[in-house]
Amino acid sequence: MNTLPVTAPASSLGQALPHDVGSLHALVRRYESELTERDARIEHLQAQVRLLLARHFAPSSEKLPDGQLGLFNEAEASAAQESENAPATEVAAHRRATPKRAPLPDALARIDIEHPLAHDERTCPHHGVELERFGEVVSEQLDIIPAQVRVLRHVRGKYRCPHCEGHLRTAAMPAQPLPKSLASPGLLAHVATAKYADALPLYRQHQQLKRLGVDLSRTTLATWMVRAGALVVPLINLLRDELLDRPYLLMDETTVQVLKEPGKGAQSKSQLWAQMSAGPEPPIVLFDYDPTRAGDVPKRLLAGFTGALHTDGYSGYGPVVREQGLVHLACWAHARRGFTDTLKSLGLNPSKLPPAPPAKSLPPPPSGGAPRTERAAPHPHPLRHRAPHPRHPSRPAPPRPAGRERPGAQRPTRLARRHPAQGAALRPPGQGHALPRQPMERAGALL
């Protein structure tokens, strides 16, 4: 039998069809393969759109309801189950104690304020004699003295010989953190503590000092902080040596914007790297600035470290882990984020998932090959007929080639496998399409 060569592109619907059954089967398989790839591509793009919509409009919280994604709370769930199955014991009735106010620290200074009884109230109404003091009732209040600004005058004596008056000497000035500066050691410590420990910006400290009668510009305060930072470099070096000797470190980086940085635009982002130790010893936290997020930065900061490193999923830590043989610990929060993103890409809200049904309600998977995904309705093209649609039961299904029988209605669909409760609520197993194909304008409404 003469056949026509299949040379037209698959997207052309007006091409001449071959008359040979084998060629028709090959053409159908070719179309089916292309459509399968196209469906997978469409589903991938729709998942990306749903994920982007969720990131833009949905809540950013990754908190999940109880009973969902038990991978991350297996220990807690097991402990709770054991406590529920424990035999009940009777406990004697008791009275709940009234919470008491914690006493004030004994190290604080106490100032007694006497409150004597007025003279006209010291007479007994029964006997007319003056009352005698036999005790006292003491109550304490916590008081604070507002910040006070004062001026320290360093008076250095000048000395000379009373006879010749040719030998003059002046007392030396004590060592100062910033020589020839208005800032005393106490003021530098106050500004640095307020800025770095209490997160109080310099412009607010400028306003506070101005209310107290001292006008110090932000430029002056910033200059003091830069010069004070150079004074603590030896202390930072000692802390880094102690930090790298610890067996366990946490490390992370975040973006920071630096204005007027040489070689970088005002809108560009730099990186602030944080390192922290953990364990029974007092914690050490160090911050390092770097313009980039390159993998060379962790190598420089972790030079000489041989313990366990706990980071997020950033691949920049991989080289230093491999080269120095570190134990790389992952982060559960970042691992969970991949699961929540997957649920959002499916159009599901992770915080509003229904409870999972019992396992026995799921039909067993088919034994004859991998399951195939059915479409919701037949394609207009005559070569793409599928199983009869529920709304058109009279439409006959074309015969399928031998060895390509579709599994029966007992197989679970993709949605039923991914989330059984959601799939069971949409349709019976084996009917309809695998995923609820929502219009694009309703993708955000699902969240």
TATA-V928520 format. One record per residue. N is the residue number from 1. PHI is phi in radians with two decimals (NA if undefined). OMEGA is omega in whole degrees, 0 to 359 (none if undefined). D_CENTER is the distance of its C-alpha to the mean C-alpha in Angstrom with 1 decimal. Layout:
N;PHI;OMEGA;D_CENTER
N;PHI;OMEGA;D_CENTER
This chain:
1;NA;179;67.9
2;-1.33;179;66.9
3;-2.17;177;63.2
4;-1.61;179;61.4
5;-1.17;178;58.9
6;-1.56;182;55.3
7;-2.04;182;54.5
8;-1.30;177;53.0
9;-1.11;184;49.2
10;-1.18;182;47.4
11;-1.39;180;46.3
12;-1.51;181;50.0
13;-1.60;183;51.3
14;-1.70;182;54.9
15;-1.33;177;55.7
16;-1.31;182;58.7
17;-1.58;178;57.9
18;-1.27;180;59.6
19;-1.70;180;62.1
20;-1.40;181;61.4
21;-1.12;179;59.4
22;-1.11;178;57.6
23;-1.16;177;56.6
24;-1.11;177;55.4
25;-1.08;179;53.3
26;-1.11;179;51.9
27;-1.15;179;51.2
28;-1.12;179;49.4
29;-1.13;178;47.2
30;-1.15;178;46.4
31;-1.08;181;45.5
32;-1.12;178;43.5
33;-1.14;179;41.5
34;-1.14;180;40.9
35;-1.20;177;39.8
36;-1.11;177;37.5
37;-1.12;180;35.8
38;-1.17;178;35.7
39;-1.11;179;34.3
40;-1.11;178;31.5
41;-1.15;179;30.8
42;-1.11;180;30.9
43;-1.12;178;28.6
44;-1.12;179;26.1
45;-1.17;178;26.3
46;-1.13;177;26.0
47;-1.12;178;22.8
48;-1.13;179;21.4
49;-1.12;179;22.6
50;-1.10;179;21.2
51;-1.16;178;17.7
52;-1.15;177;18.1
53;-1.11;179;19.5
54;-1.16;179;16.7
55;-1.19;184;14.1
56;-1.54;187;16.6
57;-1.95;186;17.9
58;-1.37;176;16.1
59;-1.05;182;13.5
60;-1.48;180;9.9
61;-1.16;179;9.1
62;-1.82;179;8.7
63;-1.23;184;11.0
64;-1.92;178;14.1
65;-1.22;179;17.6
66;-1.12;178;19.6
67;1.58;181;21.5
68;-1.88;178;19.3
69;0.89;182;17.8
70;-1.13;177;19.4
71;-1.04;187;18.3
72;-1.70;179;15.3
73;-2.31;182;17.5
74;-1.12;182;20.8
75;-1.14;180;21.6
76;-1.13;180;21.0
77;-1.15;179;23.0
78;-1.16;179;25.7
79;-1.14;179;26.1
80;-1.15;179;26.3
81;-1.16;179;28.9
82;-1.13;179;30.9
83;-1.20;178;31.0
84;-1.24;181;32.2
85;-1.46;181;34.9
86;-1.22;180;36.1
87;-1.15;181;39.6
88;-1.37;178;39.9
89;-2.19;179;41.5
90;-1.46;180;43.2
91;-2.04;180;42.1
92;-1.15;180;44.5
93;-1.14;180;43.9
94;-2.50;178;42.5
95;-1.81;180;41.9
96;-1.35;182;38.5
97;-1.29;177;38.7
98;-1.29;181;38.1
99;-1.08;181;35.2
100;-1.89;178;36.6
101;-1.25;180;35.5
102;-1.16;180;34.5
103;-1.19;177;37.2
104;-1.26;181;36.8
105;-1.00;180;36.6
106;-1.24;183;40.1
107;-1.28;180;39.4
108;-1.30;179;39.4
109;-1.20;179;42.8
110;-1.93;175;44.9
111;-2.13;182;47.3
112;-1.47;175;49.8
113;-2.03;184;50.9
114;-1.39;175;54.2
115;-2.18;180;55.0
116;-1.30;178;58.7
117;-1.31;180;60.5
118;-1.06;184;62.7
119;-1.08;182;66.4
120;-1.30;178;67.5
121;-1.88;182;65.3
122;-1.61;181;66.6
123;-1.83;179;69.8
124;-1.28;181;70.1
125;-1.25;182;71.3
126;-1.62;185;73.4
127;-1.95;177;75.3
128;1.30;178;74.9
129;-1.75;181;73.9
130;-1.32;179;71.0
131;-1.27;177;67.8
132;-1.90;179;66.7
133;-1.38;181;63.1
134;-2.14;180;62.1
135;-3.05;182;58.3
136;-2.75;175;55.1
137;-1.99;186;51.9
138;-1.94;172;48.9
139;-2.24;185;45.6
140;-1.99;174;42.8
141;-2.23;178;40.6
142;-1.56;183;37.8
143;-2.13;179;38.7
144;-2.39;177;37.2
145;-1.66;179;39.2
146;-1.03;180;37.7
147;-1.02;179;37.2
148;-2.10;178;40.5
149;-1.85;179;41.4
150;-2.36;181;44.4
151;-1.97;176;46.3
152;-1.62;180;47.1
153;-1.72;177;50.6
154;-1.57;181;51.3
155;-1.74;180;55.1
156;-1.83;182;56.6
157;-1.25;177;60.2
158;-1.96;185;62.7
159;-2.20;177;65.7
160;-2.56;179;69.0
161;-1.35;182;72.3
162;-1.24;182;74.8
163;-1.67;184;77.7
164;-1.64;183;76.8
165;0.96;179;73.7
166;-1.76;181;72.7
167;-1.83;182;69.9
168;-2.03;177;66.8
169;-2.49;179;63.5
170;-2.16;180;60.2
171;-1.07;182;57.7
172;-1.26;176;54.5
173;-1.41;177;51.2
174;-1.04;180;48.6
175;-1.07;182;45.7
176;-2.11;177;43.0
177;-1.05;179;39.4
178;-2.16;181;40.2
179;-1.05;178;43.9
180;1.01;179;45.7
181;-2.11;177;42.7
182;-1.33;187;42.6
183;-1.46;173;39.5
184;-1.50;177;40.3
185;-1.01;179;38.1
186;-1.17;179;37.0
187;-1.18;177;36.1
188;-1.08;180;34.0
189;-1.14;180;32.1
190;-1.15;181;31.6
191;-1.15;181;30.2
192;-1.16;179;27.9
193;-1.14;180;26.6
194;-1.15;183;26.1
195;-1.39;190;24.2
196;-1.69;179;22.0
197;-1.68;182;21.7
198;-1.80;177;21.9
199;0.97;178;20.3
200;-1.79;184;23.6
201;-1.07;182;24.5
202;-1.18;182;28.0
203;-1.21;176;29.3
204;-1.30;175;28.7
205;-1.14;175;30.5
206;-1.06;179;33.2
207;-1.19;178;33.7
208;-1.11;179;33.9
209;-1.13;179;36.4
210;-1.17;176;38.4
211;-1.15;178;38.7
212;-1.51;176;40.2
213;1.72;181;42.7
214;-2.09;181;41.3
215;-1.82;176;40.3
216;-1.97;183;38.1
217;-1.25;177;36.5
218;-1.14;178;32.9
219;-1.11;178;34.4
220;-1.14;179;36.1
221;-1.10;179;33.1
222;-1.15;178;31.0
223;-1.10;177;33.9
224;-1.07;181;34.1
225;-1.18;179;30.4
226;-1.16;180;31.0
227;-1.22;177;34.1
228;-1.21;177;32.6
229;-1.10;178;29.9
230;-1.21;181;32.7
231;-1.28;184;34.1
232;-1.68;179;31.2
233;-1.05;177;31.0
234;-1.03;178;33.1
235;-1.17;178;30.8
236;-1.12;179;27.7
237;-1.10;178;29.7
238;-1.16;178;30.5
239;-1.13;180;26.9
240;-1.17;178;25.9
241;-1.07;178;28.8
242;-1.20;180;27.7
243;-1.12;182;24.1
244;-1.27;176;25.2
245;-1.49;180;27.6
246;-1.27;182;24.9
247;-1.42;187;24.3
248;-2.51;181;20.5
249;-2.29;170;18.0
250;-1.96;184;14.3
251;-2.52;179;13.7
252;-2.73;180;11.2
253;-2.40;179;12.1
254;-2.52;183;11.4
255;-1.42;177;14.0
256;-2.56;181;16.7
257;-1.76;180;19.9
258;-2.05;180;23.2
259;-1.49;176;26.3
260;0.99;176;29.7
261;-1.51;183;28.4
262;-1.06;176;31.2
263;1.41;180;31.0
264;-2.36;179;27.9
265;-1.31;182;27.7
266;-1.18;182;26.4
267;-1.60;181;23.7
268;-1.31;182;22.5
269;-1.91;172;19.3
270;-1.90;186;19.4
271;-2.15;174;16.9
272;-2.04;184;16.2
273;-1.67;181;15.7
274;-2.07;175;14.8
275;-2.22;181;16.5
276;-2.50;175;16.6
277;-1.62;179;19.0
278;-2.51;181;18.8
279;2.45;181;21.7
280;-1.23;180;24.8
281;-1.29;176;25.5
282;-1.01;184;24.4
283;-1.23;176;21.0
284;-2.14;180;21.2
285;-2.19;179;18.7
286;-2.21;178;19.8
287;-2.05;178;18.6
288;-2.31;179;20.4
289;-1.75;175;20.8
290;-2.63;181;21.7
291;-1.17;186;22.6
292;-2.13;177;21.2
293;-2.00;185;18.5
294;-1.20;180;21.3
295;-1.23;177;21.6
296;-1.24;181;24.3
297;-1.15;176;22.0
298;-1.05;177;20.6
299;-1.08;181;24.2
300;-1.23;183;25.4
301;-1.33;183;22.9
302;-1.86;180;23.3
303;-1.10;180;27.1
304;1.63;180;28.7
305;-1.46;184;25.8
306;-2.29;184;26.7
307;-1.72;181;24.2
308;-1.77;182;21.0
309;-1.98;181;18.0
310;-1.89;183;14.4
311;-2.41;173;12.1
312;-1.50;184;9.8
313;-1.52;181;12.0
314;-1.16;184;13.5
315;-1.28;181;17.2
316;-1.17;177;18.3
317;-1.47;182;18.1
318;-1.06;181;20.6
319;-1.05;182;23.8
320;-1.20;178;23.5
321;-1.17;181;22.7
322;-1.24;184;25.8
323;-1.21;183;28.1
324;-1.74;177;27.5
325;1.12;182;27.2
326;-1.43;172;23.9
327;-1.56;185;22.2
328;-1.64;179;18.9
329;-1.76;182;16.4
330;-1.57;184;13.6
331;-1.96;180;10.2
332;-1.16;181;10.4
333;-1.12;179;6.9
334;-1.27;175;7.6
335;-1.17;179;11.1
336;-1.14;182;10.6
337;-1.05;177;9.1
338;-1.13;178;12.6
339;-1.21;180;14.4
340;-1.15;176;13.0
341;-1.13;178;13.8
342;-1.12;178;17.2
343;-1.12;179;17.9
344;-1.14;178;17.2
345;-1.16;176;19.5
346;-1.51;181;22.1
347;1.46;181;22.1
348;-1.90;177;20.7
349;-1.62;183;18.4
350;-1.05;182;16.2
351;-1.50;182;16.5
352;-2.28;179;20.3
353;-1.36;176;21.5
354;-1.26;178;25.0
355;-1.14;182;25.9
356;-1.27;178;26.9
357;-1.32;177;30.8
358;-1.12;185;32.7
359;-1.15;184;33.1
360;-1.23;180;36.9
361;-1.37;180;36.5
362;-1.49;177;35.4
363;-1.23;181;38.3
364;-1.21;178;38.8
365;-1.19;180;38.1
366;-1.18;181;41.2
367;-1.64;184;43.0
368;-1.67;175;44.6
369;1.52;182;42.1
370;-1.29;180;38.7
371;-1.19;181;38.1
372;-1.97;181;38.4
373;-1.57;179;36.6
374;-1.60;179;39.0
375;-1.65;185;38.9
376;-1.25;184;39.3
377;-2.63;179;42.7
378;-1.11;177;45.2
379;-1.33;179;44.9
380;-1.02;182;47.9
381;-1.20;184;49.0
382;-1.15;182;51.7
383;-1.53;185;50.3
384;-2.01;177;47.0
385;-1.17;177;48.3
386;-2.14;178;46.2
387;-1.08;182;46.8
388;-1.00;179;48.4
389;-1.33;181;46.1
390;-1.03;180;46.2
391;-1.43;180;47.7
392;-2.28;183;50.4
393;-1.18;182;51.6
394;-1.43;182;54.9
395;-1.29;182;53.6
396;-1.30;176;54.6
397;-1.60;180;52.2
398;-1.19;179;53.5
399;-1.16;180;54.4
400;-1.76;177;51.9
401;-1.06;180;53.0
402;-1.13;179;53.7
403;1.47;182;50.8
404;-2.15;180;48.2
405;-1.13;178;48.3
406;-1.41;178;45.2
407;-1.06;185;44.0
408;-1.34;186;45.0
409;-1.40;183;43.2
410;-1.57;183;41.8
411;-1.43;176;39.0
412;-1.36;177;35.4
413;-1.43;181;33.9
414;-1.09;180;30.6
415;-1.17;178;28.9
416;-1.16;178;30.5
417;-1.25;182;29.3
418;-1.34;178;25.7
419;-2.54;190;25.7
420;-1.05;184;29.1
421;-1.14;181;29.1
422;-1.19;180;28.2
423;-1.18;179;30.8
424;-1.18;180;33.5
425;-1.32;183;33.1
426;-1.47;186;33.7
427;-2.91;174;36.9
428;-1.20;179;38.9
429;-1.07;175;38.2
430;1.54;181;39.9
431;-2.10;176;40.4
432;1.38;182;38.7
433;-1.51;187;36.0
434;-1.35;183;32.9
435;-2.14;176;30.2
436;-1.22;182;30.6
437;-1.51;181;31.3
438;-1.60;174;30.3
439;-1.06;184;31.5
440;-1.12;181;29.0
441;-1.27;179;29.3
442;-1.77;182;28.2
443;-1.10;179;25.1
444;-1.26;182;22.9
445;-1.23;179;25.0
446;-1.19;182;23.9
447;-1.64;none;20.4
